[in-house]
Amino acid sequence: MRHDPLGYLGAELDTLKAQGLYRRLRVLEDEQKPKTTVDHRVVVNLSSNNYLGLTTHPRLRERALEATRRYGVGTGSVRTIAGTMAIHAELEQRLAEFKKTEAVVVFQSGFAANAGTVSAVLDKDDIVVSDELNHASIIDGCRLSRAAIKVFPHKDADAARKILQSLPARRRTLLITDGVFSMDGDLGPLPDLCSLAEEYGSIMMVDDAHASGVFGANGRGTIDHFGMHGRVDIQVGTLSKAIGVLGGYVAGTRALIEFLQHRARPFLFSTSHPPAVAAACIAALDVLMEEPHIIDRLWENTRFFKAGLSGLGFDTGVSESPITPVIVGDGALAMRLSDRLFDSGVFAQGIAFPTVAAGKARVRTIVTATHTRDELQFALDAFASVGRELGIVA
């Protein structure tokens, strides 16, 4: 009998189960809406990145169907061979106008945009100065680039300055931060970091995935929110969260974008988006420009829900965005809280190590523009009941 060389993975899974950290994938059986069906149960959905409810917006649905009828269901090639369609070029032009940059290139995901860009613009002789809580895609991009990696404590611009001061002269340096941090919901210190990048001649890069469609005029992101146009060299955004569809993009100078078209491996070796995806993304930009009130509704709901959780005594950390963690510390306790909430009709996923630091486990919640007050109050009532049951709040 052949020895199973992957047998150790079963032991690792048994360890997760013993620690109360094993999770199976829950199955969404309906549309990605604020109230939906998951694992045969109707629940208030607080686990989606669908900030503005655009996954089911009529304008996006119709544009996707039109594009499918006209262009088919796929492109059949990578962008550099035969996979660049007029609709891809139109999306990139619209995104560049939206982000107020010279040009944009679209990637298959936000992860690919970050990892592909960092690994393309840097090499082993360069240096990355990175916030300790930056997204995994940034970390992987840094590793793939083979550049030296220097990490500063979360949002500590003074520590970043000390690192930059200590670096050898004439070494190419990339200073990088998230615009909105995906687990804690706080904002990166963009004004301070942009000033540092200018002082030390560093490339300034911001991953604005969770800010796109949420912060700034018409959802242009944290660069717009902080008034940093022209001071950020590389902007990364997503089409998979508030935009409601799929993909990521990089915005910057035309030279940057043309370079990535020649050197970014995810762009070079992945088939381009189906026409329906590109068309739906264009429709989403139309909605952001013509229906900005949906962003106002998102923030109204966010303020209501945050106030409710805080009033119940939950620790919501330092969130400044619709991402609101309910921090409980112990990983197994976070998973029990998530499971009991689900039993009570609220879908909010537990997050533990290694996604967050040990001792910082939480249930991560995101409200959307399309939640009703009754749905949010139902969720708050469930948090109150389950939180008391588990001894998390009094």
LONUNU-947048 format. One record per residue (C-alpha): x, y, z. Coordinates in steps of 0.02 Angstrom, whole numbers, padded with zeros to 5 digits, always signed. Each point is the difference from the previous one (the first is absolute). Last residue first. Layout:
N
XYZ/...
END
This chain:
394
-01169+02091+01529/+00097-00025-00160/+00111-00145-00057/-00075-00123+00124/-00051-00125-00134/-00187+00019+00032/+00019+00188+00021/+00082+00016-00171/-00129-00117-00076/-00146+00108+00057/+00079+00169-00037/+00072-00055-00167/-00170-00068-00050/-00084+00164+00046/+00131+00094-00101/-00035-00112-00151/-00188+00030+00012/+00036+00187+00015/+00102-00009-00160/-00138-00091-00092/-00133+00122+00063/+00109+00147-00051/+00005-00069-00176/+00163-00061-00077/+00026+00063-00177/+00143+00120+00032/+00100-00142+00074/+00056-00053+00173/+00164-00091+00026/+00036-00110+00149/+00155-00095+00054/-00017-00116+00150/+00163+00013+00093/+00163-00081+00048/+00134+00119+00067/+00089-00117+00122/+00111-00068-00138/+00015+00128-00139/-00126+00000-00141/-00011-00114-00153/+00118-00121+00091/-00090-00002+00123/-00188+00029+00013/-00147+00068-00099/-00182-00048+00036/-00127+00032-00136/-00160+00098+00022/-00162-00077-00065/-00143+00046+00115/-00155-00110+00021/+00015-00057+00182/+00088-00162-00046/+00119+00108-00101/+00032+00108+00152/+00037-00157+00099/+00127-00056-00130/+00088+00169-00008/+00010+00015+00189/+00065-00178+00012/+00133+00041-00131/+00054+00156+00095/+00008-00101+00161/+00114-00128-00083/+00117+00139-00057/+00014+00089+00167/+00009+00190-00009/-00182+00054-00009/+00009+00140-00129/-00160+00046-00091/+00076+00070-00158/-00089+00139-00096/+00043+00021-00185/-00115+00143-00051/+00148+00116+00030/+00093+00089+00140/+00029-00155+00106/+00113+00016+00152/-00059-00150+00101/-00182-00053+00001/+00001-00064+00179/-00180-00043+00043/-00090+00088+00143/-00178+00000-00066/+00013+00187-00037/+00156-00032-00102/-00093-00125-00108/-00146+00118-00027/+00109+00150-00037/+00095-00101-00131/-00164-00056-00079/-00076+00173-00014/+00160+00080-00063/+00022-00133-00134/-00181+00012-00056/+00015+00187-00027/+00168-00027-00085/-00070-00124-00126/-00150+00111-00030/+00115+00145-00046/+00091-00115-00121/-00168-00042-00080/-00031+00186-00021/+00139+00005-00129/-00121-00061-00135/+00065+00076-00163/+00189-00012+00018/+00004-00159+00104/-00136-00078-00108/+00095+00037-00161/+00155-00078+00078/-00102-00155+00037/-00057-00007-00182/+00181-00003-00055/+00032-00144+00121/-00151-00094-00071/+00070+00018-00176/+00172-00065+00050/-00075-00151+00087/-00120-00040-00143/+00145+00007-00124/+00089-00141+00091/+00158+00060+00086/+00167-00032-00082/+00091-00167+00000/+00147-00003+00119/+00185-00010-00045/+00054+00176-00044/-00111+00093+00123/+00044-00117+00144/+00184+00016-00050/+00015+00189+00005/+00142+00040-00122/-00061+00068-00167/-00174+00063+00046/+00076+00055+00166/+00122+00112-00094/-00142+00076-00103/-00093+00040+00161/+00150+00079+00086/+00043+00104-00153/-00180+00060-00015/+00009+00064+00177/-00106-00077+00136/-00148-00115+00032/+00010-00187+00033/-00154-00110-00012/-00091-00144+00082/-00129-00126-00054/-00180-00055+00023/-00175+00076+00018/-00078+00101+00141/+00088+00166-00021/-00002+00010+00191/+00100-00162+00009/+00063-00094-00152/+00054+00141-00116/+00152+00038+00107/+00124+00141+00008/+00188+00020+00000/+00077+00173-00011/+00184+00021-00045/+00091+00167+00002/-00100+00084+00139/+00032+00187+00014/-00094+00058-00156/-00168-00010+00087/+00025-00007+00189/-00155+00097+00054/-00030-00113+00151/-00168-00068-00061/+00059+00003-00182/+00148-00112+00037/-00112-00094+00122/-00118-00060-00136/-00092+00065-00153/-00169-00045+00076/-00103+00137-00083/+00110+00128+00090/+00111-00089+00125/-00027-00159+00099/-00113-00151-00032/-00001-00043-00185/+00184-00048+00007/+00057+00012+00181/+00009-00188+00031/+00117-00029-00147/+00106+00156+00019/+00171-00082+00000/+00113+00152+00006/+00174+00018-00076/+00127+00141+00019/+00167-00022-00090/+00134+00072+00112/+00099+00159-00025/+00037+00024+00185/-00097+00162+00030/-00135-00040-00127/-00031-00173+00071/-00002+00072+00176/-00129+00131-00048/-00108-00134-00080/+00014-00103+00160/-00059+00143+00109/-00148+00042-00114/-00047-00184-00023/-00013-00054+00181/-00089-00164-00042/-00183-00011+00047/-00080-00117+00127/-00117-00144-00040/+00085-00123+00116/+00005-00153-00114/+00007+00078-00174/+00113+00147+00033/-00062+00151-00098/+00124+00092-00110/+00124-00144+00017/+00181+00053+00008/+00159+00000-00103/+00165+00094-00006/+00106-00067-00145/+00186+00037+00000/+00132+00003-00137/+00170+00011+00082/+00092+00162-00036/+00053+00028+00180/+00005-00147+00118/-00148-00016+00118/+00003+00061+00179/-00103+00158-00029/-00135-00101-00087/-00014-00117+00150/-00008+00146+00121/-00135+00083-00105/-00105-00158+00001/+00011-00002+00189/-00062+00180+00004/-00140-00048-00119/-00067-00130+00120/-00160-00060-00086/+00031-00180+00055/+00179-00028+00056/+00128+00013-00142/+00059-00145-00108/+00159+00000-00107/+00004-00123-00144/+00153-00023-00111/-00055-00029-00179/-00021-00178-00064/-00147+00063-00107/-00098-00157+00041/+00014+00035+00186/-00063+00177-00019/-00145-00059-00108/-00045-00129+00131/-00004+00133+00137/-00106+00115-00108/-00122-00141-00037/-00008-00041+00186/-00068+00174+00038/+00103+00124+00100/-00006-00019+00189/+00187+00025+00033/+00005+00157-00108/+00132-00018-00136/+00167+00075-00047/+00058-00097-00155/+00182+00005-00056/+00084-00028-00169/+00150-00102-00058/-00100-00162-00015/-00126+00075-00120/-00145+00122+00003/-00130+00063-00125/-00062-00172-00055/-00012-00089+00169/-00093+00148+00074/-00121+00008-00146/-00041-00184-00017/-00030-00027+00185/-00112+00152+00016/-00099-00020-00160/-00009-00190+00017/-00077+00017+00173/-00122+00130-00066/-00056-00126-00128/+00009-00035-00188/+00099+00158-00032/-00052+00164-00079/+00127+00130-00059/-00031+00185+00029/+00063+00162-00078/+00037+00183+00025/-00077+00015+00173/-00156+00086+00066/-00070-00160+00081/-00165+00012-00094/+00082+00055-00162/+00123-00144+00012/-00143-00119+00040/-00098+00055-00153/+00151-00025-00113/+00031-00172+00074/-00182-00051-00025/+00000+00061-00181/+00160-00097-00037/-00078-00158+00069/-00159+00031-00103/+00103+00019-00158/+00066-00176+00025/+00173-00053+00058/+00009-00189-00002/+00093-00032-00161/+00183-00015+00049/+00051+00127+00133/-00167-00004+00092/+00000-00189+00027/-00118-00103-00107/-00170-00079-00022/-00102+00156+00030/-00148-00075+00091/-00191-00009+00008/-00046+00070-00170/+00029+00174-00073/-00173+00071-00042/-00117-00109+00103/+00123-00005+00145/+00025+00188-00007/-00188+00031+00007/-00020-00118+00146/+00138+00085+00099/-00072+00173-00038/-00172-00058+00060/+00061-00072+00165/+00107+00152+00038/-00144+00120-00028/-00119-00106+00104/+00115+00000+00153/+00024-00177+00068/+00187+00000+00036/-00012+00189+00025/-00059-00010+00181/+00108+00147+00049/+00121-00085+00118/-00001-00173-00081/+00148-00054+00107/-00114-00130+00078/+00002-00075+00174/-00141+00094+00087/-00141-00096-00084/-00164-00005+00095/-00045-00184-00012/-00123-00118-00082/+00064-00177+00031/+00025-00139-00128/+00191+00011+00015/-00007+00187-00038/-00157+00086-00062/-00005+00189-00016/-00034+00164+00089/+00126+00135-00043/+00013-00071-00177/+00127-00109-00090/-00134-00097-00095/-00055-00170+00061/+00074-00166+00056/+00158+00066+00084/+00095-00152+00062/+00101+00002+00161/+00177-00063-00019/+00055-00110+00143/+00093+00073+00147/+00123-00079+00120/+00051+00119+00138/-00070-00089+00154/+00176-00044+00057/-00033-00188-00017/-00068+00029-00175/+00154+00100-00051/+00111-00139+00068/-00098-00131-00098/+00029+00105-00157/+00188-00002+00031/-00006-00188+00025/-00091-00021-00165/+00133+00107-00084/+00136-00118+00062/-00065-00135-00116/+00058+00097-00151/+00139-00123-00045/-00126-00144+00010/+00104-00159+00009/-00040-00118-00144/-00068-00170+00048/
END
